[in-house]
Amino acid sequence: MSDKSLQSMLEAYFSALVRPKETFDRMATTPAKWTGLVAVTTMGVMYTVLMWVLATTKSMPSYTRGLITEPAVYYKTAALYIFPLLVFLWFLFTATAHGVAKSLGGKASFETSMGALGVAYSLPILLFFIIPDLVLMAVGGHELLTASVRYTASLTALSLFLLSVFAVRGIHQVSMAKSIVAVVVALVVHAPLWLLIR
């Protein structure tokens, strides 16, 4: 990862937080595919770190129904597949939102969608879920993390939805209603795979 790519990602993150409309409008004219890829890679690496932290503290998921492994080894196993799974989820989300937006009159290229939705997808997960979980684990252990997950997960989901709507609207230059449709369809299509993550 070059210093320029990291700097672009950090600038896009900050800008998307404080001025999402302007940020994604600007991405329509200056595609940032690599910014999106660096953002998603950073999120994937940090999520892997979270899984390893949970595994090394012998934590187990509080909700075990439908786990693909035994609860005692879930986080250790998840640390091995979480990175490629998150990249695939982002790609599926991006491809779906892009396809729906294009069918509704959207103008952006797929590369532009990769950049904008890479930022919109990874920023909430990193800032409102992964980092708080790491801090909560350090401060109060798995019990505190489990008690707060309903708040961090809700904030993450809401902010991911809103940033993605701004991203699709800005880069595809479609109405807010069409942007919402594209994002909702993308969320529904990729939601079942999120069940692999606890």
Secondary structure as GFF3:
##gff-version 3
##sequence-region A 1 198
A	DSSP	alpha_helix	3	18	.	.	.	ID=ss1
A	DSSP	alpha_helix	20	29	.	.	.	ID=ss2
A	DSSP	alpha_helix	33	56	.	.	.	ID=ss3
A	DSSP	three_ten_helix	71	73	.	.	.	ID=ss4
A	DSSP	alpha_helix	74	103	.	.	.	ID=ss5
A	DSSP	alpha_helix	110	125	.	.	.	ID=ss6
A	DSSP	pi_helix	126	130	.	.	.	ID=ss7
A	DSSP	alpha_helix	131	172	.	.	.	ID=ss8
A	DSSP	alpha_helix	176	194	.	.	.	ID=ss9
###
